[in-house]
């Protein structure tokens, strides 16, 4: 009932323990707290919180318009809803090293297990779009050092993302990854890798866990978990998959209402009332206070966990 009883400290330890080369732990992207609960129920390893999703959910493009309070608040709402560790996208850190120090501690206090920061120049853009610009290596390593030095919990994961592959090529990405590890990065996120051999080159070049971004419509093929595991990848994210799926279905239902004058043709594709109540643990609240669930839902048999309306 209410929120996870697993402490943020324990989630951070769990995240570090699971991220081993070749483990390819799967972290779907949650677009709200309820989707995080669904990710956990489906037995995934963890929850990813995408900066693009946080921006898009506000109706904004992913170009660095979100602020630290917005990200920390929403990420905290998502993280507290699940027993799984949550990794959040902190863009470029919301400012220079002093601002980045605050970013780290705000995200720690919000209950996140870890975060990643990138080497783009503001205004940033999606890592799978062209026309990006990155900072020099000295600036990026300063960001990483500031993050590592100011965290309160040593188990809070500092992951470094580099977008340099699409600008200067794979050798530059390898060099940048090595420099970021030397500066204190606990894990590496190489963005927009072309193929499995490039992921393997990165995993062979560094002695920390490496993340693979399996976003749709991007520059990387959508490799299977096993393919990425064989390349030595420790963690796989699916950042916008659930948001795209939900919004795609929402658009189709709205089109149905426009066309038919009713949503009836789409009802059998919807999450049922009983399934929704199951996800929000309505029965647990009822057990806590019988005055809450003091009505009958037509067709809902709580004890039998009925799935029909």
PyMOL commands that set and color helices and strands:
alter all, ss='L'
color gray80, all
select helices_A, chain A and resi 8-18+33-41+51-57+68-79+97-109+137-150+165-168+170-182+196-205+225-230+241-260+264-269+273-279+282-288
alter helices_A, ss='H'
color red, helices_A
select strands_A, chain A and resi 25-29+46-49+85-89+114-118+157-162+187-190+209-213+235-238
alter strands_A, ss='S'
color yellow, strands_A
deselect
rebuild
show_as cartoon
